């Protein structure tokens, strides 16, 4: 069968959260411009996004279909996809790689994976779990060098590492408007993690708003109570606000919505370490990364060492605006000078060569039952796969149910997921506090 042209590339995207769906869907569009919209799948789990969350990320595609890992592998086995983009945590990528490899000989899709944003933790673990994909996308020159060094250091083939960029950078350059003064704080679900630290940030934002009554202070929330994102959020800001004496001033508001649209009216972006900082810098928006809670690996703001962006609320209150270091920006793939238009050229060329060349060789991940017999089986078992990538005994996918049965099944799953999320955000913190008495 002749290889498809790039204009006819058929892409499937498998994601496990709202942010990874955004990365995966937009990456697919960058890699195969002019091709039909990617077919979307959501891997069922604790972070499965709601319809509202999917609409908010602004990926511009049809809603993805929720599936198990087995159901996705069955869809891949059915053919029809030239490329599969795995927008998953490392363990999920590894499981799907072994699952695709276990489908047997025949034409397989090219497999692409990467990271949603700043890679500030579990570098070796996450990279080795992604090894085996045909393209491991790096979001910057710095990341590409780090990724290759890890693979080379363990004797793994580094050739899949391909420098690209974050697929959601873009938008209009920042232009101040007379009379507009908007500060946006980009929240993160797990940074900072503790209730005390998050209350500190909230109080400082309220204090800043009161100090500058003519400034609009917007707290950009990632989710509503009961929703999950990539990470668990045990202490949502919208609940903590009730514990702040006096409440917020009128010029401070909580907002949801697409980050790109919000950046259109942002004059200062403040965060602890959100990837939104890179979106903001790409547009030339003044950007600040907070040091109030320390420059720490746990917070991810250590990634911004050398950026010129590190500052504190005290300095922001006094009017300070950090100036980014241009050399640091270049290393991070932030191309405010217009170079972003070519950021995916290398990845597109490499993907075209894979699709137009001979049949793809078998997938060969770094982790195998021989190289990691004490680790790999546990990773695969979490996705109901045996060490050889086949379904665990008794876990073979059943025929797709339809009609009323499917509606009832999905409703029960949705209720169970909602109960789990409420337990994490409401019950679990109460139990922990009781245990500290």
C-alpha positions as a Markdown table, in Angstrom:
| # | Residue | x | y | z |
|---|---|---|---|---|
| 1 | Unk | 0.0 | 0.0 | 0.0 |
| 2 | Unk | 1.5 | 3.4 | -0.9 |
| 3 | Unk | 2.4 | 5.8 | 1.8 |
| 4 | Unk | 0.0 | 8.6 | 2.3 |
| 5 | Unk | 1.0 | 12.1 | 1.3 |
| 6 | Unk | 1.3 | 14.7 | 4.1 |
| 7 | Unk | -1.9 | 16.3 | 2.9 |
| 8 | Unk | -3.8 | 13.0 | 3.7 |
| 9 | Unk | -2.2 | 12.1 | 7.0 |
| 10 | Unk | -4.7 | 10.6 | 9.4 |
| 11 | Unk | -3.8 | 11.4 | 13.0 |
| 12 | Unk | -5.1 | 10.0 | 16.3 |
| 13 | Unk | -4.5 | 11.8 | 19.6 |
| 14 | Unk | -4.8 | 10.0 | 23.0 |
| 15 | Unk | -4.7 | 12.3 | 26.0 |
| 16 | Unk | -5.4 | 11.9 | 29.7 |
| 17 | Unk | -6.2 | 15.4 | 30.9 |
| 18 | Unk | -7.4 | 18.8 | 29.6 |
| 19 | Unk | -3.9 | 20.3 | 29.2 |
| 20 | Unk | -2.5 | 17.2 | 27.5 |
| 21 | Unk | -5.5 | 17.2 | 25.1 |
| 22 | Unk | -4.7 | 20.8 | 24.2 |
| 23 | Unk | -1.0 | 19.9 | 23.7 |
| 24 | Unk | -1.8 | 16.7 | 21.7 |
| 25 | Unk | -4.5 | 18.2 | 19.5 |
| 26 | Unk | -2.5 | 21.3 | 18.6 |
| 27 | Unk | 0.7 | 19.3 | 18.1 |
| 28 | Unk | -1.2 | 17.2 | 15.6 |
| 29 | Unk | -2.3 | 20.3 | 13.7 |
| 30 | Unk | 1.3 | 21.6 | 13.7 |
| 31 | Unk | 2.7 | 18.3 | 12.4 |
| 32 | Unk | 0.1 | 17.7 | 9.7 |
| 33 | Unk | -1.2 | 21.1 | 8.5 |
| 34 | Unk | -3.8 | 20.8 | 5.9 |
| 35 | Unk | -4.8 | 17.2 | 7.0 |
| 36 | Unk | -8.2 | 16.3 | 8.3 |
| 37 | Unk | -8.7 | 17.2 | 12.0 |
| 38 | Unk | -7.2 | 14.6 | 14.3 |
| 39 | Unk | -9.4 | 11.9 | 15.8 |
| 40 | Unk | -9.4 | 12.4 | 19.6 |
| 41 | Unk | -9.5 | 9.9 | 22.4 |
| 42 | Unk | -9.4 | 10.5 | 26.1 |
| 43 | Unk | -7.9 | 7.8 | 28.3 |
| 44 | Unk | -10.4 | 7.1 | 31.1 |
| 45 | Unk | -9.0 | 8.0 | 34.5 |
| 46 | Unk | -9.1 | 10.3 | 37.5 |
| 47 | Unk | -8.2 | 13.4 | 35.4 |
| 48 | Unk | -10.7 | 12.9 | 32.6 |
| 49 | Unk | -11.8 | 16.4 | 31.8 |
| 50 | Unk | -15.4 | 17.6 | 31.6 |
| 51 | Unk | -17.0 | 19.0 | 28.5 |
| 52 | Unk | -16.5 | 22.5 | 29.9 |
| 53 | Unk | -12.8 | 22.0 | 30.4 |
| 54 | Unk | -12.4 | 20.7 | 26.9 |
| 55 | Unk | -14.2 | 23.7 | 25.4 |
| 56 | Unk | -12.0 | 26.0 | 27.5 |
| 57 | Unk | -8.7 | 24.8 | 26.2 |
| 58 | Unk | -9.6 | 26.0 | 22.7 |
| 59 | Unk | -8.0 | 23.1 | 20.7 |
| 60 | Unk | -10.6 | 23.7 | 17.9 |
| 61 | Unk | -11.5 | 20.1 | 17.3 |
| 62 | Unk | -14.4 | 17.7 | 17.7 |
| 63 | Unk | -14.9 | 16.5 | 21.2 |
| 64 | Unk | -12.6 | 13.4 | 21.9 |
| 65 | Unk | -14.1 | 10.0 | 22.7 |
| 66 | Unk | -13.5 | 8.6 | 26.2 |
| 67 | Unk | -11.9 | 5.1 | 26.0 |
| 68 | Unk | -9.9 | 2.6 | 28.0 |
| 69 | Unk | -6.4 | 1.7 | 27.0 |
| 70 | Unk | -7.6 | -1.5 | 25.5 |
| 71 | Unk | -10.3 | 0.3 | 23.4 |
| 72 | Unk | -7.7 | 2.7 | 22.1 |
| 73 | Unk | -5.3 | -0.2 | 21.1 |
| 74 | Unk | -8.2 | -1.9 | 19.3 |
| 75 | Unk | -8.8 | 1.3 | 17.4 |
| 76 | Unk | -5.2 | 1.4 | 16.4 |
| 77 | Unk | -5.2 | -2.2 | 15.4 |
| 78 | Unk | -8.2 | -1.5 | 13.1 |
| 79 | Unk | -5.9 | 0.6 | 11.0 |
| 80 | Unk | -6.7 | 3.9 | 9.4 |
| 81 | Unk | -4.2 | 6.0 | 11.4 |
| 82 | Unk | -0.9 | 7.0 | 10.0 |
| 83 | Unk | 0.2 | 8.9 | 13.1 |
| 84 | Unk | -0.6 | 8.5 | 16.8 |
| 85 | Unk | 0.2 | 11.4 | 19.2 |
| 86 | Unk | 0.4 | 10.1 | 22.8 |
| 87 | Unk | -0.3 | 13.1 | 25.1 |
| 88 | Unk | -0.1 | 11.1 | 28.3 |
| 89 | Unk | 1.9 | 10.8 | 31.5 |
| 90 | Unk | 5.1 | 8.8 | 31.1 |
| 91 | Unk | 3.6 | 5.5 | 32.3 |
| 92 | Unk | 0.7 | 5.9 | 29.9 |
| 93 | Unk | 3.1 | 6.5 | 27.0 |
| 94 | Unk | 5.1 | 3.4 | 27.9 |
| 95 | Unk | 2.0 | 1.2 | 28.2 |
| 96 | Unk | 0.7 | 2.3 | 24.8 |
| 97 | Unk | 4.1 | 1.8 | 23.2 |
| 98 | Unk | 4.2 | -1.8 | 24.4 |
| 99 | Unk | 0.5 | -2.2 | 23.6 |
| 100 | Unk | 1.1 | -1.1 | 20.0 |
| 101 | Unk | 4.2 | -3.2 | 19.7 |
| 102 | Unk | 2.2 | -6.2 | 20.8 |
| 103 | Unk | -0.3 | -5.8 | 18.0 |
| 104 | Unk | 2.0 | -7.8 | 15.8 |
| 105 | Unk | 3.5 | -7.4 | 12.4 |
| 106 | Unk | 2.0 | -5.2 | 9.8 |
| 107 | Unk | 1.8 | -1.5 | 9.1 |
| 108 | Unk | 1.9 | 0.5 | 12.3 |
| 109 | Unk | 1.4 | 4.2 | 12.8 |
| 110 | Unk | 4.3 | 6.6 | 13.5 |
| 111 | Unk | 4.2 | 7.4 | 17.2 |
| 112 | Unk | 4.8 | 10.9 | 18.5 |
| 113 | Unk | 5.0 | 12.1 | 22.1 |
| 114 | Unk | 6.5 | 14.9 | 24.3 |
| 115 | Unk | 5.8 | 17.2 | 27.2 |
| 116 | Unk | 2.9 | 19.6 | 27.8 |
| 117 | Unk | 5.1 | 22.4 | 29.2 |
| 118 | Unk | 8.2 | 23.1 | 31.4 |
| 119 | Unk | 10.0 | 19.9 | 32.3 |
| 120 | Unk | 11.2 | 20.6 | 35.9 |
| 121 | Unk | 10.9 | 17.2 | 37.6 |
| 122 | Unk | 11.3 | 13.5 | 37.0 |
| 123 | Unk | 13.4 | 14.2 | 33.9 |
| 124 | Unk | 15.1 | 10.8 | 33.6 |
| 125 | Unk | 12.0 | 8.8 | 34.7 |
| 126 | Unk | 9.7 | 10.6 | 32.3 |
| 127 | Unk | 12.1 | 10.5 | 29.3 |
| 128 | Unk | 12.9 | 6.8 | 29.6 |
| 129 | Unk | 9.2 | 6.0 | 29.8 |
| 130 | Unk | 8.7 | 7.9 | 26.5 |
| 131 | Unk | 11.6 | 6.1 | 24.8 |
| 132 | Unk | 10.5 | 4.0 | 21.9 |
| 133 | Unk | 8.3 | 6.6 | 20.2 |
| 134 | Unk | 9.4 | 7.6 | 16.7 |
| 135 | Unk | 9.5 | 11.3 | 17.7 |
| 136 | Unk | 10.0 | 12.6 | 21.2 |
| 137 | Unk | 9.4 | 16.3 | 20.8 |
| 138 | Unk | 11.4 | 18.8 | 22.8 |
| 139 | Unk | 9.8 | 22.2 | 23.4 |
| 140 | Unk | 13.2 | 24.1 | 23.2 |
| 141 | Unk | 16.8 | 23.8 | 22.3 |
| 142 | Unk | 17.7 | 23.4 | 26.0 |
| 143 | Unk | 15.2 | 20.5 | 26.4 |
| 144 | Unk | 16.5 | 18.8 | 23.2 |
| 145 | Unk | 20.1 | 18.8 | 24.6 |
| 146 | Unk | 18.9 | 17.6 | 28.0 |
| 147 | Unk | 16.8 | 14.8 | 26.5 |
| 148 | Unk | 19.6 | 13.5 | 24.3 |
| 149 | Unk | 22.1 | 13.6 | 27.2 |
| 150 | Unk | 19.7 | 11.4 | 29.3 |
| 151 | Unk | 19.3 | 8.8 | 26.4 |
| 152 | Unk | 23.0 | 8.7 | 25.6 |
| 153 | Unk | 23.8 | 8.4 | 29.3 |
| 154 | Unk | 21.9 | 5.1 | 29.6 |
| 155 | Unk | 22.9 | 3.8 | 26.2 |
| 156 | Unk | 19.5 | 4.4 | 24.6 |
| 157 | Unk | 19.1 | 5.6 | 21.0 |
| 158 | Unk | 18.6 | 9.4 | 21.2 |
| 159 | Unk | 17.7 | 9.8 | 17.5 |
| 160 | Unk | 14.0 | 10.3 | 18.2 |
| 161 | Unk | 14.5 | 13.5 | 20.1 |
| 162 | Unk | 13.4 | 16.4 | 17.9 |
| 163 | Unk | 13.5 | 20.0 | 18.7 |
| 164 | Unk | 10.2 | 21.8 | 18.2 |
| 165 | Unk | 8.2 | 24.2 | 20.5 |
| 166 | Unk | 5.1 | 24.4 | 22.6 |
| 167 | Unk | 2.3 | 24.1 | 20.0 |
| 168 | Unk | 0.0 | 26.7 | 21.7 |
| 169 | Unk | 2.3 | 29.7 | 21.5 |
| 170 | Unk | 1.0 | 32.5 | 19.4 |
| 171 | Unk | -1.5 | 35.3 | 19.5 |
| 172 | Unk | -1.1 | 39.0 | 19.0 |
| 173 | Unk | 1.9 | 40.8 | 20.4 |
| 174 | Unk | 1.3 | 42.8 | 23.6 |
| 175 | Unk | 0.1 | 46.4 | 23.0 |
| 176 | Unk | -0.6 | 48.6 | 26.0 |
| 177 | Unk | -3.9 | 50.4 | 25.8 |
| 178 | Unk | -4.6 | 53.7 | 27.4 |
| 179 | Unk | -6.6 | 53.2 | 30.6 |
| 180 | Unk | -6.1 | 49.5 | 30.7 |
| 181 | Unk | -4.0 | 48.0 | 33.6 |
| 182 | Unk | -4.6 | 44.3 | 34.0 |
| 183 | Unk | -2.6 | 41.9 | 36.1 |
| 184 | Unk | -3.3 | 38.2 | 35.6 |
| 185 | Unk | -2.2 | 35.6 | 38.1 |
| 186 | Unk | -1.9 | 32.1 | 36.4 |
| 187 | Unk | -2.8 | 29.5 | 39.0 |
| 188 | Unk | -1.6 | 25.9 | 39.0 |
| 189 | Unk | -3.4 | 23.0 | 40.6 |
| 190 | Unk | -0.5 | 21.7 | 42.7 |
| 191 | Unk | 1.9 | 24.6 | 42.9 |
| 192 | Unk | 2.0 | 25.7 | 45.6 |
| 193 | Unk | 0.5 | 22.7 | 47.2 |
| 194 | Unk | -0.1 | 23.5 | 50.9 |
| 195 | Unk | -3.2 | 25.3 | 52.1 |
| 196 | Unk | -1.0 | 27.8 | 54.0 |
| 197 | Unk | 1.1 | 28.7 | 50.9 |
| 198 | Unk | -2.0 | 29.1 | 48.8 |
| 199 | Unk | -3.6 | 31.4 | 51.4 |
| 200 | Unk | -0.4 | 33.4 | 51.4 |
| 201 | Unk | -0.5 | 33.9 | 47.7 |
| 202 | Unk | -4.2 | 34.8 | 47.8 |
| 203 | Unk | -3.7 | 37.4 | 50.6 |
| 204 | Unk | -0.8 | 39.0 | 48.7 |
| 205 | Unk | -2.9 | 39.2 | 45.6 |
| 206 | Unk | -5.7 | 40.9 | 47.6 |
| 207 | Unk | -3.2 | 43.2 | 49.2 |
| 208 | Unk | -1.8 | 44.1 | 45.8 |
| 209 | Unk | -5.3 | 44.8 | 44.4 |
| 210 | Unk | -6.1 | 47.1 | 47.4 |
| 211 | Unk | -2.7 | 48.9 | 47.0 |
| 212 | Unk | -3.5 | 49.5 | 43.3 |
| 213 | Unk | -7.3 | 50.2 | 43.1 |
| 214 | Unk | -7.1 | 51.3 | 39.5 |
| 215 | Unk | -5.6 | 47.9 | 38.4 |
| 216 | Unk | -7.7 | 44.9 | 37.5 |
| 217 | Unk | -6.4 | 41.8 | 39.2 |
| 218 | Unk | -7.6 | 38.6 | 37.6 |
| 219 | Unk | -6.9 | 35.2 | 39.2 |
| 220 | Unk | -7.0 | 32.7 | 36.3 |
| 221 | Unk | -8.4 | 29.4 | 37.6 |
| 222 | Unk | -7.6 | 26.1 | 36.0 |
| 223 | Unk | -10.8 | 24.3 | 37.1 |
| 224 | Unk | -14.0 | 24.5 | 39.0 |
| 225 | Unk | -14.6 | 22.7 | 42.3 |
| 226 | Unk | -15.1 | 19.0 | 41.5 |
| 227 | Unk | -13.1 | 19.1 | 38.2 |
| 228 | Unk | -9.5 | 17.8 | 37.9 |
| 229 | Unk | -6.7 | 18.7 | 35.7 |
| 230 | Unk | -3.3 | 17.1 | 35.2 |
| 231 | Unk | -2.6 | 17.3 | 38.9 |
| 232 | Unk | -4.9 | 17.1 | 41.9 |
| 233 | Unk | -6.0 | 20.4 | 43.5 |
| 234 | Unk | -6.9 | 19.9 | 47.1 |
| 235 | Unk | -7.2 | 23.6 | 48.0 |
| 236 | Unk | -9.0 | 25.6 | 45.3 |
| 237 | Unk | -8.5 | 29.3 | 45.5 |
| 238 | Unk | -12.2 | 29.9 | 45.1 |
| 239 | Unk | -12.9 | 28.1 | 48.3 |
| 240 | Unk | -9.9 | 29.6 | 50.2 |
| 241 | Unk | -11.2 | 33.1 | 49.5 |
| 242 | Unk | -13.9 | 32.6 | 52.1 |
| 243 | Unk | -11.2 | 32.4 | 54.8 |
| 244 | Unk | -9.7 | 35.8 | 54.0 |
| 245 | Unk | -11.1 | 38.5 | 56.3 |
| 246 | Unk | -12.9 | 41.2 | 54.4 |
| 247 | Unk | -12.9 | 39.2 | 51.2 |
| 248 | Unk | -11.6 | 40.5 | 47.9 |
| 249 | Unk | -11.7 | 44.1 | 46.8 |
| 250 | Unk | -13.9 | 44.9 | 43.8 |
| 251 | Unk | -10.9 | 45.1 | 41.4 |
| 252 | Unk | -10.0 | 41.4 | 42.1 |
| 253 | Unk | -11.9 | 38.7 | 40.3 |
| 254 | Unk | -11.6 | 35.0 | 39.7 |
| 255 | Unk | -11.9 | 34.0 | 36.0 |
| 256 | Unk | -12.0 | 30.9 | 33.8 |
| 257 | Unk | -11.7 | 30.7 | 30.1 |
| 258 | Unk | -9.1 | 30.2 | 27.4 |
| 259 | Unk | -5.7 | 31.5 | 28.4 |
| 260 | Unk | -4.9 | 32.8 | 24.9 |
| 261 | Unk | -7.9 | 35.0 | 24.9 |
| 262 | Unk | -7.1 | 36.3 | 28.4 |
| 263 | Unk | -3.6 | 37.2 | 27.4 |
| 264 | Unk | -5.1 | 39.5 | 24.7 |
| 265 | Unk | -5.9 | 41.9 | 27.5 |
| 266 | Unk | -3.0 | 41.2 | 30.0 |
| 267 | Unk | -0.5 | 43.8 | 30.9 |
| 268 | Unk | 1.4 | 41.8 | 33.6 |
| 269 | Unk | 1.4 | 38.0 | 34.0 |
| 270 | Unk | 2.4 | 36.7 | 37.4 |
| 271 | Unk | 2.8 | 33.1 | 38.3 |
| 272 | Unk | 4.8 | 30.7 | 40.5 |
| 273 | Unk | 5.9 | 28.5 | 37.5 |
| 274 | Unk | 3.1 | 28.0 | 35.1 |
| 275 | Unk | 3.8 | 27.4 | 31.4 |
| 276 | Unk | 1.5 | 30.4 | 30.9 |
| 277 | Unk | 4.7 | 32.4 | 31.5 |
| 278 | Unk | 6.1 | 31.2 | 28.2 |
| 279 | Unk | 2.9 | 32.0 | 26.4 |
| 280 | Unk | 3.1 | 35.5 | 27.9 |
| 281 | Unk | 6.8 | 36.0 | 27.1 |
| 282 | Unk | 6.2 | 34.8 | 23.5 |
| 283 | Unk | 3.8 | 37.8 | 23.1 |
| 284 | Unk | 6.1 | 40.2 | 24.8 |
| 285 | Unk | 3.9 | 40.7 | 27.8 |
| 286 | Unk | 5.7 | 41.7 | 31.1 |
| 287 | Unk | 6.0 | 38.5 | 33.1 |
| 288 | Unk | 6.9 | 37.8 | 36.7 |
| 289 | Unk | 7.9 | 34.6 | 38.4 |
| 290 | Unk | 7.4 | 34.7 | 42.2 |
| 291 | Unk | 10.2 | 33.9 | 44.7 |
| 292 | Unk | 8.1 | 34.6 | 47.8 |
| 293 | Unk | 7.9 | 30.9 | 48.7 |
| 294 | Unk | 11.4 | 30.2 | 47.7 |
| 295 | Unk | 13.1 | 29.2 | 44.5 |
| 296 | Unk | 12.6 | 25.4 | 44.8 |
| 297 | Unk | 12.5 | 22.3 | 42.6 |
| 298 | Unk | 9.2 | 21.4 | 44.2 |
| 299 | Unk | 7.7 | 24.6 | 42.9 |
| 300 | Unk | 9.3 | 24.5 | 39.4 |
| 301 | Unk | 10.4 | 28.1 | 39.5 |
| 302 | Unk | 14.0 | 27.0 | 39.6 |
| 303 | Unk | 13.5 | 26.5 | 35.8 |
| 304 | Unk | 13.5 | 30.3 | 35.5 |
| 305 | Unk | 16.9 | 30.8 | 37.1 |
| 306 | Unk | 18.8 | 33.0 | 34.6 |
| 307 | Unk | 15.6 | 34.3 | 33.0 |
| 308 | Unk | 15.6 | 37.7 | 34.7 |
| 309 | Unk | 11.9 | 37.1 | 35.7 |
| 310 | Unk | 12.3 | 36.1 | 39.3 |
| 311 | Unk | 10.8 | 38.7 | 41.7 |
| 312 | Unk | 8.6 | 39.0 | 44.7 |
| 313 | Unk | 5.2 | 40.6 | 45.7 |
| 314 | Unk | 7.0 | 43.3 | 47.6 |
| 315 | Unk | 8.8 | 44.4 | 44.4 |
| 316 | Unk | 5.7 | 44.1 | 42.3 |
| 317 | Unk | 3.8 | 46.2 | 44.9 |
| 318 | Unk | 6.4 | 48.8 | 44.5 |
| 319 | Unk | 6.0 | 48.8 | 40.7 |
| 320 | Unk | 8.9 | 46.5 | 39.6 |
| 321 | Unk | 8.6 | 44.9 | 36.1 |
| 322 | Unk | 11.1 | 42.1 | 35.4 |
| 323 | Unk | 13.0 | 42.3 | 32.0 |
| 324 | Unk | 13.6 | 38.8 | 30.4 |
| 325 | Unk | 17.1 | 37.8 | 29.4 |
| 326 | Unk | 17.2 | 37.4 | 25.6 |
| 327 | Unk | 19.7 | 34.5 | 25.7 |
| 328 | Unk | 17.5 | 32.6 | 28.1 |
| 329 | Unk | 14.4 | 33.2 | 26.0 |
| 330 | Unk | 16.2 | 31.8 | 22.9 |
| 331 | Unk | 17.1 | 28.6 | 24.8 |
| 332 | Unk | 13.5 | 28.1 | 25.8 |
| 333 | Unk | 12.0 | 28.2 | 22.3 |
| 334 | Unk | 10.2 | 31.5 | 23.0 |
| 335 | Unk | 10.4 | 33.2 | 19.6 |
| 336 | Unk | 8.9 | 36.6 | 20.1 |
| 337 | Unk | 11.0 | 37.7 | 17.1 |
| 338 | Unk | 8.9 | 35.7 | 14.6 |
| 339 | Unk | 11.0 | 32.6 | 14.4 |
| 340 | Unk | 8.2 | 30.5 | 15.8 |
| 341 | Unk | 6.8 | 30.0 | 12.3 |
| 342 | Unk | 9.5 | 27.5 | 11.5 |
| 343 | Unk | 9.7 | 25.8 | 14.9 |
| 344 | Unk | 8.0 | 22.6 | 13.7 |
| 345 | Unk | 9.7 | 22.3 | 10.3 |
| 346 | Unk | 12.2 | 19.7 | 11.4 |
| 347 | Unk | 9.5 | 17.6 | 13.1 |
| 348 | Unk | 7.3 | 17.8 | 9.9 |
| 349 | Unk | 10.3 | 16.7 | 7.7 |
| 350 | Unk | 11.1 | 13.8 | 10.0 |
| 351 | Unk | 7.5 | 12.7 | 10.2 |
| 352 | Unk | 7.2 | 12.8 | 6.4 |
| 353 | Unk | 10.3 | 10.7 | 6.0 |
| 354 | Unk | 8.9 | 8.1 | 8.3 |
| 355 | Unk | 5.5 | 8.0 | 6.4 |
| 356 | Unk | 7.0 | 8.0 | 2.9 |
| 357 | Unk | 9.8 | 5.6 | 3.7 |
| 358 | Unk | 9.9 | 1.8 | 4.1 |
| 359 | Unk | 7.6 | 0.1 | 6.7 |
| 360 | Unk | 8.4 | 1.2 | 10.2 |
| 361 | Unk | 10.5 | -1.1 | 12.3 |
| 362 | Unk | 9.1 | -2.7 | 15.5 |
| 363 | Unk | 8.8 | -0.4 | 18.5 |
| 364 | Unk | 11.8 | -0.9 | 20.8 |
| 365 | Unk | 11.4 | 0.9 | 24.1 |
| 366 | Unk | 14.4 | 1.2 | 26.5 |
| 367 | Unk | 12.3 | -0.6 | 29.2 |
| 368 | Unk | 11.7 | -4.3 | 28.5 |
| 369 | Unk | 11.1 | -7.3 | 30.7 |
| 370 | Unk | 14.8 | -7.9 | 30.4 |
| 371 | Unk | 16.1 | -4.4 | 31.1 |
| 372 | Unk | 13.6 | -3.5 | 33.8 |
| 373 | Unk | 12.0 | -6.7 | 35.2 |
| 374 | Unk | 11.2 | -5.1 | 38.5 |
| 375 | Unk | 9.7 | -1.9 | 37.1 |
| 376 | Unk | 8.1 | -2.4 | 33.7 |
| 377 | Unk | 5.5 | -5.0 | 34.8 |
| 378 | Unk | 4.0 | -2.7 | 37.4 |
| 379 | Unk | 3.9 | 0.2 | 34.9 |
| 380 | Unk | 2.0 | -1.9 | 32.4 |
| 381 | Unk | -0.3 | -3.5 | 34.9 |
| 382 | Unk | -1.7 | 0.0 | 35.8 |
| 383 | Unk | -3.0 | 0.1 | 32.3 |
| 384 | Unk | -4.2 | -3.6 | 32.4 |
| 385 | Unk | -1.4 | -4.9 | 30.2 |
| 386 | Unk | 0.8 | -7.9 | 30.8 |
| 387 | Unk | 4.7 | -7.6 | 30.6 |
| 388 | Unk | 4.6 | -8.5 | 26.9 |
| 389 | Unk | 2.1 | -5.6 | 26.1 |
| 390 | Unk | -0.9 | -7.9 | 25.6 |
| 391 | Unk | -4.1 | -7.5 | 27.8 |
| 392 | Unk | -3.9 | -9.1 | 31.2 |
| 393 | Unk | -5.8 | -12.3 | 31.6 |
| 394 | Unk | -9.5 | -11.5 | 31.9 |
| 395 | Unk | -8.9 | -7.9 | 30.7 |
| 396 | Unk | -9.5 | -8.4 | 27.0 |
| 397 | Unk | -11.6 | -5.6 | 25.5 |
| 398 | Unk | -15.2 | -6.5 | 25.1 |
| 399 | Unk | -17.3 | -5.5 | 22.2 |
| 400 | Unk | -18.4 | -1.9 | 22.2 |
| 401 | Unk | -21.8 | -1.6 | 23.9 |
| 402 | Unk | -24.4 | 0.7 | 22.5 |
| 403 | Unk | -27.8 | 2.3 | 23.0 |
| 404 | Unk | -29.2 | 2.5 | 26.5 |
| 405 | Unk | -26.6 | 0.3 | 28.0 |
| 406 | Unk | -23.8 | 2.6 | 26.9 |
| 407 | Unk | -25.6 | 5.7 | 28.2 |
| 408 | Unk | -26.2 | 4.0 | 31.6 |
| 409 | Unk | -22.6 | 2.9 | 31.8 |
| 410 | Unk | -21.2 | 6.4 | 31.0 |
| 411 | Unk | -23.6 | 8.0 | 33.6 |
| 412 | Unk | -22.4 | 5.6 | 36.3 |
| 413 | Unk | -18.8 | 6.3 | 35.5 |
| 414 | Unk | -19.4 | 10.0 | 35.5 |
| 415 | Unk | -21.1 | 9.8 | 38.9 |
| 416 | Unk | -18.3 | 7.6 | 40.3 |
| 417 | Unk | -15.6 | 10.1 | 39.0 |
| 418 | Unk | -17.5 | 13.0 | 40.6 |
| 419 | Unk | -17.7 | 11.2 | 43.9 |
| 420 | Unk | -14.0 | 10.5 | 43.8 |
| 421 | Unk | -13.2 | 14.1 | 43.0 |
| 422 | Unk | -15.3 | 15.4 | 45.8 |
| 423 | Unk | -13.6 | 12.9 | 48.1 |
| 424 | Unk | -10.2 | 14.2 | 47.2 |
| 425 | Unk | -11.1 | 17.9 | 47.5 |
| 426 | Unk | -13.4 | 17.8 | 50.5 |
| 427 | Unk | -13.2 | 14.7 | 52.5 |
| 428 | Unk | -9.5 | 13.8 | 52.4 |
| 429 | Unk | -8.3 | 17.2 | 53.6 |
| 430 | Unk | -10.7 | 17.0 | 56.6 |
| 431 | Unk | -9.5 | 13.6 | 57.5 |
| 432 | Unk | -5.9 | 14.7 | 57.4 |
| 433 | Unk | -6.6 | 17.7 | 59.6 |
| 434 | Unk | -8.4 | 15.4 | 62.1 |
| 435 | Unk | -5.4 | 13.2 | 62.2 |
| 436 | Unk | -3.2 | 16.1 | 63.2 |
| 437 | Unk | -5.3 | 16.9 | 66.3 |
